[in-house]
């Protein structure tokens, strides 16, 4: 699944609006590909991505998914 830029900004806006609530796994996985690409691009994480980061720290399942994505993206480029 690849989000285009508009879908991504919609998603991030949604995440930012709920900034007091921690991400659940579904929300984290929806954003994790964009987060991984942003990381690899060396971009400064946005507020929404901080929540992804936070979730990855506490959730082994999503962290595993994130690592797999990083490897996949690095493998392509
Ligand atoms: Zn999770």
PDB file of the backbone (N, CA, C, O) and the ligand in Angstrom, with CONECT records:
HET     ZN  A 101       1
ATOM      1  N   UNK A   1       0.853  -1.199   0.000  1.00  0.00           N
ATOM      2  CA  UNK A   1       0.000   0.000   0.000  1.00  0.00           C
ATOM      3  C   UNK A   1       0.880   1.238   0.000  1.00  0.00           C
ATOM      4  O   UNK A   1       1.783   1.380   0.825  1.00  0.00           O
ATOM      5  N   UNK A   2       0.600   2.131  -0.942  1.00  0.00           N
ATOM      6  CA  UNK A   2       1.390   3.363  -0.977  1.00  0.00           C
ATOM      7  C   UNK A   2       0.431   4.548  -0.990  1.00  0.00           C
ATOM      8  O   UNK A   2      -0.465   4.632  -1.830  1.00  0.00           O
ATOM      9  N   UNK A   3       0.632   5.444  -0.059  1.00  0.00           N
ATOM     10  CA  UNK A   3      -0.221   6.618   0.023  1.00  0.00           C
ATOM     11  C   UNK A   3       0.319   7.710  -0.895  1.00  0.00           C
ATOM     12  O   UNK A   3       1.528   7.931  -0.959  1.00  0.00           O
ATOM     13  N   UNK A   4      -0.572   8.388  -1.600  1.00  0.00           N
ATOM     14  CA  UNK A   4      -0.089   9.570  -2.304  1.00  0.00           C
ATOM     15  C   UNK A   4      -0.016  10.723  -1.302  1.00  0.00           C
ATOM     16  O   UNK A   4      -0.428  10.601  -0.148  1.00  0.00           O
ATOM     17  N   UNK A   5       0.515  11.828  -1.776  1.00  0.00           N
ATOM     18  CA  UNK A   5       0.832  12.907  -0.849  1.00  0.00           C
ATOM     19  C   UNK A   5      -0.411  13.471  -0.156  1.00  0.00           C
ATOM     20  O   UNK A   5      -0.378  13.851   1.014  1.00  0.00           O
ATOM     21  N   UNK A   6      -1.512  13.512  -0.921  1.00  0.00           N
ATOM     22  CA  UNK A   6      -2.726  14.074  -0.348  1.00  0.00           C
ATOM     23  C   UNK A   6      -3.306  13.138   0.714  1.00  0.00           C
ATOM     24  O   UNK A   6      -3.727  13.578   1.784  1.00  0.00           O
ATOM     25  N   UNK A   7      -3.322  11.853   0.404  1.00  0.00           N
ATOM     26  CA  UNK A   7      -3.810  10.882   1.383  1.00  0.00           C
ATOM     27  C   UNK A   7      -2.960  10.925   2.645  1.00  0.00           C
ATOM     28  O   UNK A   7      -3.457  10.812   3.766  1.00  0.00           O
ATOM     29  N   UNK A   8      -1.675  11.090   2.422  1.00  0.00           N
ATOM     30  CA  UNK A   8      -0.764  11.128   3.563  1.00  0.00           C
ATOM     31  C   UNK A   8      -1.045  12.341   4.441  1.00  0.00           C
ATOM     32  O   UNK A   8      -1.106  12.222   5.664  1.00  0.00           O
ATOM     33  N   UNK A   9      -1.213  13.493   3.828  1.00  0.00           N
ATOM     34  CA  UNK A   9      -1.451  14.678   4.648  1.00  0.00           C
ATOM     35  C   UNK A   9      -2.801  14.587   5.359  1.00  0.00           C
ATOM     36  O   UNK A   9      -2.952  15.068   6.482  1.00  0.00           O
ATOM     37  N   UNK A  10      -3.784  13.964   4.695  1.00  0.00           N
ATOM     38  CA  UNK A  10      -5.066  13.728   5.376  1.00  0.00           C
ATOM     39  C   UNK A  10      -4.865  12.833   6.589  1.00  0.00           C
ATOM     40  O   UNK A  10      -5.384  13.087   7.676  1.00  0.00           O
ATOM     41  N   UNK A  11      -4.103  11.791   6.366  1.00  0.00           N
ATOM     42  CA  UNK A  11      -3.843  10.843   7.450  1.00  0.00           C
ATOM     43  C   UNK A  11      -3.128  11.526   8.609  1.00  0.00           C
ATOM     44  O   UNK A  11      -3.492  11.362   9.773  1.00  0.00           O
ATOM     45  N   UNK A  12      -2.098  12.297   8.259  1.00  0.00           N
ATOM     46  CA  UNK A  12      -1.319  12.943   9.309  1.00  0.00           C
ATOM     47  C   UNK A  12      -2.149  13.974  10.058  1.00  0.00           C
ATOM     48  O   UNK A  12      -1.983  14.166  11.262  1.00  0.00           O
ATOM     49  N   UNK A  13      -3.045  14.635   9.331  1.00  0.00           N
ATOM     50  CA  UNK A  13      -3.914  15.593  10.002  1.00  0.00           C
ATOM     51  C   UNK A  13      -4.804  14.862  10.997  1.00  0.00           C
ATOM     52  O   UNK A  13      -5.003  15.316  12.123  1.00  0.00           O
ATOM     53  N   UNK A  14      -5.330  13.734  10.569  1.00  0.00           N
ATOM     54  CA  UNK A  14      -6.163  12.936  11.459  1.00  0.00           C
ATOM     55  C   UNK A  14      -5.383  12.522  12.699  1.00  0.00           C
ATOM     56  O   UNK A  14      -5.883  12.596  13.821  1.00  0.00           O
ATOM     57  N   UNK A  15      -4.154  12.089  12.475  1.00  0.00           N
ATOM     58  CA  UNK A  15      -3.330  11.656  13.611  1.00  0.00           C
ATOM     59  C   UNK A  15      -3.038  12.825  14.540  1.00  0.00           C
ATOM     60  O   UNK A  15      -3.065  12.678  15.762  1.00  0.00           O
ATOM     61  N   UNK A  16      -2.760  13.982  13.958  1.00  0.00           N
ATOM     62  CA  UNK A  16      -2.424  15.149  14.765  1.00  0.00           C
ATOM     63  C   UNK A  16      -3.618  15.597  15.593  1.00  0.00           C
ATOM     64  O   UNK A  16      -3.466  16.044  16.730  1.00  0.00           O
ATOM     65  N   UNK A  17      -4.805  15.475  15.014  1.00  0.00           N
ATOM     66  CA  UNK A  17      -6.008  15.878  15.732  1.00  0.00           C
ATOM     67  C   UNK A  17      -6.231  15.037  16.978  1.00  0.00           C
ATOM     68  O   UNK A  17      -6.842  15.486  17.947  1.00  0.00           O
ATOM     69  N   UNK A  18      -5.732  13.822  16.938  1.00  0.00           N
ATOM     70  CA  UNK A  18      -5.921  12.938  18.080  1.00  0.00           C
ATOM     71  C   UNK A  18      -4.639  12.828  18.894  1.00  0.00           C
ATOM     72  O   UNK A  18      -4.331  11.781  19.463  1.00  0.00           O
ATOM     73  N   UNK A  19      -3.897  13.937  18.938  1.00  0.00           N
ATOM     74  CA  UNK A  19      -2.541  13.832  19.484  1.00  0.00           C
ATOM     75  C   UNK A  19      -2.474  13.442  20.958  1.00  0.00           C
ATOM     76  O   UNK A  19      -1.439  12.977  21.436  1.00  0.00           O
ATOM     77  N   UNK A  20      -3.569  13.631  21.669  1.00  0.00           N
ATOM     78  CA  UNK A  20      -3.533  13.230  23.074  1.00  0.00           C
ATOM     79  C   UNK A  20      -3.726  11.724  23.246  1.00  0.00           C
ATOM     80  O   UNK A  20      -3.354  11.140  24.264  1.00  0.00           O
ATOM     81  N   UNK A  21      -4.315  11.122  22.224  1.00  0.00           N
ATOM     82  CA  UNK A  21      -4.516   9.680  22.288  1.00  0.00           C
ATOM     83  C   UNK A  21      -3.318   8.984  21.669  1.00  0.00           C
ATOM     84  O   UNK A  21      -2.804   9.425  20.641  1.00  0.00           O
ATOM     85  N   UNK A  22      -2.881   7.926  22.273  1.00  0.00           N
ATOM     86  CA  UNK A  22      -1.793   7.172  21.675  1.00  0.00           C
ATOM     87  C   UNK A  22      -2.308   6.445  20.451  1.00  0.00           C
ATOM     88  O   UNK A  22      -3.489   6.108  20.362  1.00  0.00           O
ATOM     89  N   UNK A  23      -1.414   6.210  19.512  1.00  0.00           N
ATOM     90  CA  UNK A  23      -1.787   5.465  18.326  1.00  0.00           C
ATOM     91  C   UNK A  23      -2.113   4.027  18.711  1.00  0.00           C
ATOM     92  O   UNK A  23      -1.503   3.445  19.608  1.00  0.00           O
ATOM     93  N   UNK A  24      -3.093   3.477  18.003  1.00  0.00           N
ATOM     94  CA  UNK A  24      -3.239   2.027  18.117  1.00  0.00           C
ATOM     95  C   UNK A  24      -2.484   1.397  16.948  1.00  0.00           C
ATOM     96  O   UNK A  24      -1.972   2.103  16.079  1.00  0.00           O
ATOM     97  N   UNK A  25      -2.419   0.089  16.934  1.00  0.00           N
ATOM     98  CA  UNK A  25      -1.599  -0.601  15.932  1.00  0.00           C
ATOM     99  C   UNK A  25      -2.091  -0.315  14.520  1.00  0.00           C
ATOM    100  O   UNK A  25      -1.290  -0.159  13.597  1.00  0.00           O
ATOM    101  N   UNK A  26      -3.385  -0.249  14.356  1.00  0.00           N
ATOM    102  CA  UNK A  26      -3.946  -0.008  13.032  1.00  0.00           C
ATOM    103  C   UNK A  26      -3.487   1.347  12.507  1.00  0.00           C
ATOM    104  O   UNK A  26      -3.084   1.467  11.350  1.00  0.00           O
ATOM    105  N   UNK A  27      -3.551   2.352  13.352  1.00  0.00           N
ATOM    106  CA  UNK A  27      -3.138   3.702  12.952  1.00  0.00           C
ATOM    107  C   UNK A  27      -1.642   3.757  12.707  1.00  0.00           C
ATOM    108  O   UNK A  27      -1.173   4.401  11.769  1.00  0.00           O
ATOM    109  N   UNK A  28      -0.913   3.084  13.551  1.00  0.00           N
ATOM    110  CA  UNK A  28       0.537   3.071  13.404  1.00  0.00           C
ATOM    111  C   UNK A  28       0.930   2.421  12.081  1.00  0.00           C
ATOM    112  O   UNK A  28       1.772   2.944  11.351  1.00  0.00           O
ATOM    113  N   UNK A  29       0.323   1.289  11.779  1.00  0.00           N
ATOM    114  CA  UNK A  29       0.682   0.576  10.553  1.00  0.00           C
ATOM    115  C   UNK A  29       0.258   1.356   9.319  1.00  0.00           C
ATOM    116  O   UNK A  29       0.881   1.233   8.265  1.00  0.00           O
ATOM    117  N   UNK A  30      -0.797   2.159   9.438  1.00  0.00           N
ATOM    118  CA  UNK A  30      -1.232   2.982   8.310  1.00  0.00           C
ATOM    119  C   UNK A  30      -0.190   4.059   7.991  1.00  0.00           C
ATOM    120  O   UNK A  30      -0.067   4.490   6.845  1.00  0.00           O
ATOM    121  N   UNK A  31       0.545   4.482   8.996  1.00  0.00           N
ATOM    122  CA  UNK A  31       1.488   5.584   8.811  1.00  0.00           C
ATOM    123  C   UNK A  31       2.938   5.121   8.727  1.00  0.00           C
ATOM    124  O   UNK A  31       3.822   5.901   8.374  1.00  0.00           O
ATOM    125  N   UNK A  32       3.183   3.845   9.051  1.00  0.00           N
ATOM    126  CA  UNK A  32       4.562   3.428   9.250  1.00  0.00           C
ATOM    127  C   UNK A  32       5.379   3.440   7.955  1.00  0.00           C
ATOM    128  O   UNK A  32       6.586   3.678   7.990  1.00  0.00           O
ATOM    129  N   UNK A  33       4.737   3.187   6.822  1.00  0.00           N
ATOM    130  CA  UNK A  33       5.479   3.208   5.554  1.00  0.00           C
ATOM    131  C   UNK A  33       5.949   4.622   5.240  1.00  0.00           C
ATOM    132  O   UNK A  33       7.087   4.839   4.821  1.00  0.00           O
ATOM    133  N   UNK A  34       5.051   5.576   5.451  1.00  0.00           N
ATOM    134  CA  UNK A  34       5.411   6.974   5.218  1.00  0.00           C
ATOM    135  C   UNK A  34       6.494   7.404   6.202  1.00  0.00           C
ATOM    136  O   UNK A  34       7.404   8.159   5.857  1.00  0.00           O
ATOM    137  N   UNK A  35       6.381   6.918   7.407  1.00  0.00           N
ATOM    138  CA  UNK A  35       7.385   7.236   8.419  1.00  0.00           C
ATOM    139  C   UNK A  35       8.750   6.666   8.019  1.00  0.00           C
ATOM    140  O   UNK A  35       9.770   7.348   8.121  1.00  0.00           O
ATOM    141  N   UNK A  36       8.756   5.434   7.571  1.00  0.00           N
ATOM    142  CA  UNK A  36      10.008   4.794   7.160  1.00  0.00           C
ATOM    143  C   UNK A  36      10.654   5.555   6.001  1.00  0.00           C
ATOM    144  O   UNK A  36      11.867   5.767   5.990  1.00  0.00           O
ATOM    145  N   UNK A  37       9.849   5.956   5.042  1.00  0.00           N
ATOM    146  CA  UNK A  37      10.390   6.705   3.901  1.00  0.00           C
ATOM    147  C   UNK A  37      10.934   8.053   4.336  1.00  0.00           C
ATOM    148  O   UNK A  37      11.970   8.507   3.852  1.00  0.00           O
ATOM    149  N   UNK A  38      10.228   8.678   5.247  1.00  0.00           N
ATOM    150  CA  UNK A  38      10.670   9.967   5.770  1.00  0.00           C
ATOM    151  C   UNK A  38      11.994   9.821   6.520  1.00  0.00           C
ATOM    152  O   UNK A  38      12.896  10.648   6.391  1.00  0.00           O
ATOM    153  N   UNK A  39      12.084   8.757   7.302  1.00  0.00           N
ATOM    154  CA  UNK A  39      13.320   8.468   8.034  1.00  0.00           C
ATOM    155  C   UNK A  39      14.493   8.293   7.081  1.00  0.00           C
ATOM    156  O   UNK A  39      15.565   8.867   7.274  1.00  0.00           O
ATOM    157  N   UNK A  40      14.266   7.490   6.053  1.00  0.00           N
ATOM    158  CA  UNK A  40      15.341   7.192   5.103  1.00  0.00           C
ATOM    159  C   UNK A  40      15.719   8.429   4.305  1.00  0.00           C
ATOM    160  O   UNK A  40      16.859   8.564   3.859  1.00  0.00           O
ATOM    161  N   UNK A  41      14.769   9.322   4.127  1.00  0.00           N
ATOM    162  CA  UNK A  41      15.042  10.563   3.404  1.00  0.00           C
ATOM    163  C   UNK A  41      15.748  11.576   4.304  1.00  0.00           C
ATOM    164  O   UNK A  41      16.164  12.643   3.852  1.00  0.00           O
ATOM    165  N   UNK A  42      15.875  11.226   5.581  1.00  0.00           N
ATOM    166  CA  UNK A  42      16.571  12.089   6.519  1.00  0.00           C
ATOM    167  C   UNK A  42      15.776  13.321   6.916  1.00  0.00           C
ATOM    168  O   UNK A  42      16.336  14.332   7.339  1.00  0.00           O
ATOM    169  N   UNK A  43      14.446  13.216   6.771  1.00  0.00           N
ATOM    170  CA  UNK A  43      13.609  14.361   7.129  1.00  0.00           C
ATOM    171  C   UNK A  43      13.399  14.425   8.644  1.00  0.00           C
ATOM    172  O   UNK A  43      13.433  13.411   9.341  1.00  0.00           O
ATOM    173  N   UNK A  44      13.186  15.626   9.119  1.00  0.00           N
ATOM    174  CA  UNK A  44      12.849  15.809  10.527  1.00  0.00           C
ATOM    175  C   UNK A  44      11.429  15.285  10.755  1.00  0.00           C
ATOM    176  O   UNK A  44      10.503  15.669  10.041  1.00  0.00           O
ATOM    177  N   UNK A  45      11.261  14.415  11.742  1.00  0.00           N
ATOM    178  CA  UNK A  45       9.930  13.858  11.982  1.00  0.00           C
ATOM    179  C   UNK A  45       8.916  14.940  12.357  1.00  0.00           C
ATOM    180  O   UNK A  45       9.212  15.822  13.163  1.00  0.00           O
ATOM    181  N   UNK A  46       7.750  14.870  11.781  1.00  0.00           N
ATOM    182  CA  UNK A  46       6.678  15.783  12.145  1.00  0.00           C
ATOM    183  C   UNK A  46       6.046  15.312  13.455  1.00  0.00           C
ATOM    184  O   UNK A  46       6.364  14.238  13.967  1.00  0.00           O
ATOM    185  N   UNK A  47       5.156  16.129  13.977  1.00  0.00           N
ATOM    186  CA  UNK A  47       4.475  15.789  15.227  1.00  0.00           C
ATOM    187  C   UNK A  47       3.771  14.434  15.116  1.00  0.00           C
ATOM    188  O   UNK A  47       3.809  13.621  16.040  1.00  0.00           O
ATOM    189  N   UNK A  48       3.133  14.213  13.976  1.00  0.00           N
ATOM    190  CA  UNK A  48       2.419  12.946  13.801  1.00  0.00           C
ATOM    191  C   UNK A  48       3.384  11.770  13.805  1.00  0.00           C
ATOM    192  O   UNK A  48       3.089  10.704  14.345  1.00  0.00           O
ATOM    193  N   UNK A  49       4.543  11.988  13.193  1.00  0.00           N
ATOM    194  CA  UNK A  49       5.523  10.910  13.163  1.00  0.00           C
ATOM    195  C   UNK A  49       6.107  10.639  14.540  1.00  0.00           C
ATOM    196  O   UNK A  49       6.534   9.519  14.821  1.00  0.00           O
ATOM    197  N   UNK A  50       6.129  11.648  15.399  1.00  0.00           N
ATOM    198  CA  UNK A  50       6.592  11.402  16.766  1.00  0.00           C
ATOM    199  C   UNK A  50       5.707  10.362  17.445  1.00  0.00           C
ATOM    200  O   UNK A  50       6.172   9.549  18.244  1.00  0.00           O
ATOM    201  N   UNK A  51       4.430  10.408  17.110  1.00  0.00           N
ATOM    202  CA  UNK A  51       3.519   9.430  17.697  1.00  0.00           C
ATOM    203  C   UNK A  51       3.801   8.039  17.168  1.00  0.00           C
ATOM    204  O   UNK A  51       3.716   7.051  17.897  1.00  0.00           O
ATOM    205  N   UNK A  52       4.141   7.976  15.877  1.00  0.00           N
ATOM    206  CA  UNK A  52       4.520   6.688  15.308  1.00  0.00           C
ATOM    207  C   UNK A  52       5.763   6.170  16.020  1.00  0.00           C
ATOM    208  O   UNK A  52       5.834   5.010  16.426  1.00  0.00           O
ATOM    209  N   UNK A  53       6.742   7.063  16.158  1.00  0.00           N
ATOM    210  CA  UNK A  53       7.981   6.722  16.851  1.00  0.00           C
ATOM    211  C   UNK A  53       7.685   6.168  18.242  1.00  0.00           C
ATOM    212  O   UNK A  53       8.215   5.138  18.659  1.00  0.00           O
ATOM    213  N   UNK A  54       6.819   6.895  18.937  1.00  0.00           N
ATOM    214  CA  UNK A  54       6.456   6.523  20.292  1.00  0.00           C
ATOM    215  C   UNK A  54       5.833   5.132  20.326  1.00  0.00           C
ATOM    216  O   UNK A  54       6.163   4.309  21.181  1.00  0.00           O
ATOM    217  N   UNK A  55       4.936   4.887  19.390  1.00  0.00           N
ATOM    218  CA  UNK A  55       4.270   3.585  19.348  1.00  0.00           C
ATOM    219  C   UNK A  55       5.274   2.477  19.031  1.00  0.00           C
ATOM    220  O   UNK A  55       5.204   1.384  19.593  1.00  0.00           O
ATOM    221  N   UNK A  56       6.203   2.769  18.129  1.00  0.00           N
ATOM    222  CA  UNK A  56       7.195   1.757  17.745  1.00  0.00           C
ATOM    223  C   UNK A  56       8.073   1.367  18.930  1.00  0.00           C
ATOM    224  O   UNK A  56       8.566   0.242  19.011  1.00  0.00           O
ATOM    225  N   UNK A  57       8.261   2.318  19.849  1.00  0.00           N
ATOM    226  CA  UNK A  57       9.086   2.034  21.025  1.00  0.00           C
ATOM    227  C   UNK A  57       8.413   1.031  21.954  1.00  0.00           C
ATOM    228  O   UNK A  57       9.078   0.236  22.618  1.00  0.00           O
ATOM    229  N   UNK A  58       7.099   1.081  21.990  1.00  0.00           N
ATOM    230  CA  UNK A  58       6.390   0.255  22.963  1.00  0.00           C
ATOM    231  C   UNK A  58       5.715  -0.968  22.348  1.00  0.00           C
ATOM    232  O   UNK A  58       5.210  -1.826  23.072  1.00  0.00           O
ATOM    233  N   UNK A  59       5.704  -1.053  21.020  1.00  0.00           N
ATOM    234  CA  UNK A  59       4.973  -2.144  20.376  1.00  0.00           C
ATOM    235  C   UNK A  59       5.912  -2.966  19.502  1.00  0.00           C
ATOM    236  O   UNK A  59       6.354  -2.507  18.449  1.00  0.00           O
ATOM    237  N   UNK A  60       6.209  -4.165  19.939  1.00  0.00           N
ATOM    238  CA  UNK A  60       7.161  -5.026  19.216  1.00  0.00           C
ATOM    239  C   UNK A  60       6.626  -5.423  17.846  1.00  0.00           C
ATOM    240  O   UNK A  60       7.390  -5.526  16.886  1.00  0.00           O
ATOM    241  N   UNK A  61       5.329  -5.644  17.751  1.00  0.00           N
ATOM    242  CA  UNK A  61       4.742  -6.057  16.473  1.00  0.00           C
ATOM    243  C   UNK A  61       4.935  -4.998  15.406  1.00  0.00           C
ATOM    244  O   UNK A  61       5.379  -5.288  14.295  1.00  0.00           O
ATOM    245  N   UNK A  62       4.598  -3.773  15.755  1.00  0.00           N
ATOM    246  CA  UNK A  62       4.712  -2.682  14.783  1.00  0.00           C
ATOM    247  C   UNK A  62       6.181  -2.383  14.496  1.00  0.00           C
ATOM    248  O   UNK A  62       6.539  -2.019  13.376  1.00  0.00           O
ATOM    249  N   UNK A  63       7.014  -2.535  15.494  1.00  0.00           N
ATOM    250  CA  UNK A  63       8.441  -2.305  15.311  1.00  0.00           C
ATOM    251  C   UNK A  63       9.010  -3.289  14.293  1.00  0.00           C
ATOM    252  O   UNK A  63       9.837  -2.932  13.453  1.00  0.00           O
ATOM    253  N   UNK A  64       8.558  -4.509  14.386  1.00  0.00           N
ATOM    254  CA  UNK A  64       9.004  -5.538  13.445  1.00  0.00           C
ATOM    255  C   UNK A  64       8.565  -5.171  12.024  1.00  0.00           C
ATOM    256  O   UNK A  64       9.321  -5.310  11.063  1.00  0.00           O
ATOM    257  N   UNK A  65       7.348  -4.709  11.929  1.00  0.00           N
ATOM    258  CA  UNK A  65       6.803  -4.286  10.637  1.00  0.00           C
ATOM    259  C   UNK A  65       7.624  -3.116  10.076  1.00  0.00           C
ATOM    260  O   UNK A  65       7.928  -3.073   8.884  1.00  0.00           O
ATOM    261  N   UNK A  66       7.966  -2.198  10.930  1.00  0.00           N
ATOM    262  CA  UNK A  66       8.747  -1.025  10.551  1.00  0.00           C
ATOM    263  C   UNK A  66      10.125  -1.435  10.035  1.00  0.00           C
ATOM    264  O   UNK A  66      10.583  -0.946   9.003  1.00  0.00           O
ATOM    265  N   UNK A  67      10.773  -2.334  10.762  1.00  0.00           N
ATOM    266  CA  UNK A  67      12.097  -2.794  10.345  1.00  0.00           C
ATOM    267  C   UNK A  67      12.041  -3.511   8.998  1.00  0.00           C
ATOM    268  O   UNK A  67      12.910  -3.326   8.146  1.00  0.00           O
ATOM    269  N   UNK A  68      11.013  -4.324   8.822  1.00  0.00           N
ATOM    270  CA  UNK A  68      10.852  -5.039   7.551  1.00  0.00           C
ATOM    271  C   UNK A  68      10.666  -4.046   6.406  1.00  0.00           C
ATOM    272  O   UNK A  68      11.202  -4.223   5.312  1.00  0.00           O
ATOM    273  N   UNK A  69       9.894  -3.002   6.687  1.00  0.00           N
ATOM    274  CA  UNK A  69       9.657  -1.963   5.679  1.00  0.00           C
ATOM    275  C   UNK A  69      10.939  -1.227   5.334  1.00  0.00           C
ATOM    276  O   UNK A  69      11.235  -0.990   4.163  1.00  0.00           O
ATOM    277  N   UNK A  70      11.688  -0.872   6.349  1.00  0.00           N
ATOM    278  CA  UNK A  70      12.964  -0.181   6.129  1.00  0.00           C
ATOM    279  C   UNK A  70      13.857  -1.003   5.216  1.00  0.00           C
ATOM    280  O   UNK A  70      14.450  -0.484   4.271  1.00  0.00           O
ATOM    281  N   UNK A  71      13.944  -2.298   5.513  1.00  0.00           N
ATOM    282  CA  UNK A  71      14.783  -3.174   4.703  1.00  0.00           C
ATOM    283  C   UNK A  71      14.263  -3.267   3.284  1.00  0.00           C
ATOM    284  O   UNK A  71      15.038  -3.261   2.327  1.00  0.00           O
ATOM    285  N   UNK A  72      12.947  -3.353   3.150  1.00  0.00           N
ATOM    286  CA  UNK A  72      12.337  -3.444   1.828  1.00  0.00           C
ATOM    287  C   UNK A  72      12.625  -2.181   1.012  1.00  0.00           C
ATOM    288  O   UNK A  72      12.993  -2.250  -0.160  1.00  0.00           O
ATOM    289  N   UNK A  73      12.450  -1.039   1.656  1.00  0.00           N
ATOM    290  CA  UNK A  73      12.682   0.228   0.954  1.00  0.00           C
ATOM    291  C   UNK A  73      14.151   0.372   0.584  1.00  0.00           C
ATOM    292  O   UNK A  73      14.480   0.800  -0.522  1.00  0.00           O
ATOM    293  N   UNK A  74      15.024   0.018   1.503  1.00  0.00           N
ATOM    294  CA  UNK A  74      16.459   0.110   1.221  1.00  0.00           C
ATOM    295  C   UNK A  74      16.862  -0.855   0.121  1.00  0.00           C
ATOM    296  O   UNK A  74      17.760  -0.575  -0.673  1.00  0.00           O
ATOM    297  N   UNK A  75      16.184  -2.000   0.084  1.00  0.00           N
ATOM    298  CA  UNK A  75      16.465  -2.980  -0.951  1.00  0.00           C
ATOM    299  C   UNK A  75      16.105  -2.475  -2.336  1.00  0.00           C
ATOM    300  O   UNK A  75      16.762  -2.822  -3.318  1.00  0.00           O
ATOM    301  N   UNK A  76      15.070  -1.660  -2.420  1.00  0.00           N
ATOM    302  CA  UNK A  76      14.609  -1.130  -3.700  1.00  0.00           C
ATOM    303  C   UNK A  76      15.544  -0.054  -4.219  1.00  0.00           C
ATOM    304  O   UNK A  76      15.892  -0.023  -5.400  1.00  0.00           O
ATOM    305  N   UNK A  77      15.950   0.840  -3.299  1.00  0.00           N
ATOM    306  CA  UNK A  77      16.701   2.007  -3.757  1.00  0.00           C
ATOM    307  C   UNK A  77      18.179   1.723  -3.932  1.00  0.00           C
ATOM    308  O   UNK A  77      18.938   2.614  -4.314  1.00  0.00           O
TER     309      UNK A  77
HETATM  310 ZN    ZN A 101       1.439  -1.617  17.440  1.00  0.00          ZN
END
